[in-house]
Amino acid sequence: MIGGGLTGVSTALNLAERGIDAVLLEAEAIGHGASGRNGGQIVQGYSAPMERIEAAVGRSDAQAIWDMGREAIAAIPDRVKRHNIDCDLRWGYFIAALNRSQLADLRDTVEQWAEYGYRGPTMVEGSAVRSVLATDLYVGGMVEPGSGQLHPLAYLLGLAGAAEAVGARLFERSAAIEIHYGKTVRVTTSGGTVEADTLVLAGNAYLGRLVPEMNRKVMPVASFIGVTEPLGEERARRLFPQDVAVADCNVALDYYRLTADRRLLFGAGASYSATTPIGLKDWLAKRIRRVFPELTDVAIEHAWGGLIGITHNRVPDFGRLAPNVLYAQGFSGQGVALTGLAGTLMAETIAGDDSRFRLIEQVRHLPFPGGLLRTPTLVAAMGVLKLKDRLGW
């Protein structure tokens, strides 16, 4: 495995549990990328609507893909319990609508999920929003009990410890410099060479130019997170009566939740330019006050950014560059759960059964624009989508 995030570690753990020798190479430390610095939100389904997946693979296979997404979420509490991982796992989620158009889309989502057999969510509107969240910003939203939140780095490190306990070998500060493909794959690092029967590429948005043919189908998008000073138990309970994690419906969405020590963790932004805003803490503070005007007196103590891997159609890209070279990337904001699915399916494939991997592998992915126009074109497209969000289209 190349990549020490949730995808690579999950694959290593699943392989080692099957008695298969697993070696993982990470350029930095385990969890250095998006897996360790994301918002910790466990979200039902896929970033793409199910009708898009159904159009690509047909109704029967779309149902199987939906069911695997549900399986990915169910696997999280199982792993947490089995490996005794202290990661502040909590359930409850709210998808917030900023306008009537978004609210109608959420109603359609509830109906669509019901058609696929999941009837957990309920809708709230108007003043009923305050039973979930103490803000007047939203016109309504979806309350989703089957989604939730956790501390992502604690979860990942727990999985890494479990993988090592069953025999996987994880090497940090071991960046892959060159890959030689063939019946035996050889990966060169500054400290040595690894030879393997099968290679798993699990670097997502952080692979860079190591594998150019994959780079064209995933776009690194920058998102930013701030964590406030502690709010205090009383204020935290008042702002979050149901202690849910939250995301709105915009393309460049806000997403936030309470931490275990009752700080507000607030994420925002979706920048194809990967440029960190000047005065990041001030920018995030304005986003927070838009939702919770009373928090003018609360300081942001920590802020950071990171890269998310986005595909053109927002469906994860699972595939093979060769019979013995597998990859999974482009989780498009749904990686906390779906990376675990990727690890399971790639381990199944390596063990000899690729039937479930092929279900998602069959989804075709268009490349992003290339060359010098790649970033400017995508920045312009994102600007149009943000304008539509503001206008409520």
Protein Blocks (a to p, Z undefined) as FASTA:
>chain_A
ZZjbfklmmmmmmmmmnopacddddfbbghklmmlmmnoiacehjfbdfklmmmmnojkl
mmmmmmmmmmmmmmmmmmmmmnopaehpaeddddddfbfklmmmmmmmmmmmmmnopakb
ccdehjllmmmoccfkbgbdcddfkbccddfklmmmmmmmmmmmnopacdehiacfbdce
djbdcdddfkbccddfbdcdfkljmnmmmlmmlmmmpccddddddddddebjklmmmmmm
nopacddfbfbdcdddddfkopacddedjdfklpacehkllmmmmmmmmmmmmlmmpccf
bdcdddddddfkopacdddfbfklccdehknopammmmmmmmmmmmmmmnopaklmmmmm
mpccddddehjllmmmmmmmmmmmmmmmmnoZZ
